[in-house]
């Protein structure tokens, strides 16, 4: 394992921890549920770490948050949904020339994947009405994640070591 791979591995573990922590600890209640900042780290994991490390970091961190929050019925689905979202973020970000607008567009498309993913899971768990009822909350959650990830990206990109890592993938 070379130095860059080791940095990515360690960063992936840190982002997985941040994803879990910010999902589980920082909950903002709404009349229809709650939102959390964890999805911003799902988006950033794909952008900073590339598709493989980003997917593992996003998936593991989100899965652990579900387990800690006593939502084990969602944990496995969350692993795949958030991992796929991070992969999509990575690919879109790189295709669009690594600018702030590409973070926002990557977040939008990953949000669509997350909403469709949970819709599918909840359809099988709760039926059509239950699955449809989750769409508004998932949409608000996605918007919150996109805004926060764009703000964090603007700050993180100014750090030379982070900028190098983003360019390394």
Beta strands, then each sheet from edge to edge (+ up, - down):
strand 1: 27-30
strand 2: 33-36
sheet 1: 1+ 2-
end
